[in-house]
Amino acid sequence: MSEQVYYKSKRQQKIELGKLEQKAFLLEKAKEAKEAPIKERWENAQLQAATWQSVLDHAVELYNTHKDELEEEVITETEKQIEARQTQIKEFLMTEKDIYLEAMGIQAD
């Protein structure tokens, strides 16, 4: 017949609780360490997209300032290029978002 302990002293309960809290803390730290590079990549991608958008906005501002001096053909081509760059920025950001969500194990809508 095996001996089973049905009663634990307050000290023993406190020790077991401390071990459980320590384990939970270490698991959380490991999770944070795993997620840190994923979050950093996503933050860098957002910063890069914002930088590109800022540069594009400045270029569009210059374009709009001098638009009346340009030929119609140049205007049409420039506007196509502006739209293409906007699309590239959006696609880059959406791709990076998908990578982030997948790496974090989050379901995308």
C-alpha positions in Angstrom: 0.0 0.0 0.0 1.5 3.4 -1.0 1.4 6.3 1.3 -0.5 9.3 0.1 -0.2 12.7 1.7 -3.6 14.3 2.1 -2.4 17.2 4.1 0.2 19.7 3.2 1.6 22.2 5.6 1.3 25.9 4.9 5.0 26.0 4.3 4.8 23.1 1.7 1.9 24.8 0.0 3.8 28.1 -0.2 6.9 26.3 -1.7 4.7 24.6 -4.3 3.0 27.9 -5.2 6.4 29.6 -5.5 7.6 26.9 -7.9 4.5 27.3 -10.0 4.9 31.1 -10.1 8.5 30.7 -11.0 7.7 28.3 -13.8 5.0 30.6 -15.2 7.4 33.5 -15.1 10.1 31.6 -17.0 7.6 30.5 -19.6 6.5 34.1 -20.1 10.1 35.3 -20.4 10.8 32.6 -23.0 7.7 33.6 -25.0 8.7 37.2 -24.9 12.2 36.3 -26.1 10.8 34.3 -29.0 8.4 37.1 -30.0 10.9 40.0 -29.7 12.5 39.5 -33.2 9.1 39.0 -34.8 7.8 42.3 -33.3 11.0 44.1 -34.2 10.7 43.0 -37.8 7.1 44.2 -37.9 8.0 47.6 -36.3 10.9 48.1 -38.8 8.6 47.3 -41.7 6.1 49.8 -40.6 8.8 52.4 -40.2 10.2 51.6 -43.6 6.8 51.9 -45.2 6.2 55.3 -43.4 9.5 56.5 -44.6 8.7 55.5 -48.2 5.3 57.2 -47.9 6.9 60.4 -46.6 9.3 60.5 -49.5 6.5 59.8 -52.0 4.4 62.5 -50.4 7.2 65.0 -50.7 7.7 64.0 -54.4 4.0 64.4 -55.0 4.0 67.8 -53.4 6.8 68.9 -55.7 5.0 67.4 -58.7 1.8 69.2 -57.9 3.7 72.5 -57.5 5.1 72.2 -61.0 2.4 70.2 -62.7 1.1 73.1 -64.8 4.6 73.4 -66.4 4.6 69.8 -67.6 3.3 68.3 -70.8 0.2 66.0 -70.7 2.3 62.9 -71.5 4.6 63.6 -68.6 1.7 64.2 -66.3 0.0 60.9 -67.3 3.2 58.9 -66.8 4.0 60.6 -63.5 0.6 59.9 -62.1 0.9 56.2 -63.1 4.3 56.1 -61.3 2.7 57.7 -58.2 -0.1 55.1 -58.2 2.5 52.3 -58.7 4.6 53.4 -55.8 1.5 53.7 -53.6 0.5 50.1 -54.5 4.1 48.9 -53.8 4.1 50.5 -50.4 0.7 49.0 -49.5 1.6 45.5 -50.8 4.9 45.6 -48.9 3.1 46.5 -45.7 0.4 43.9 -46.2 2.9 41.2 -46.9 4.9 42.1 -43.8 1.7 42.1 -41.8 0.8 38.6 -43.0 4.3 37.4 -42.1 4.0 39.0 -38.6 0.5 37.5 -38.0 1.7 34.0 -39.1 4.8 34.1 -37.0 2.8 35.2 -33.9 0.2 32.6 -34.5 -2.6 35.1 -34.9 -5.5 34.4 -37.3 -5.9 37.1 -39.9 -9.4 38.3 -40.7 
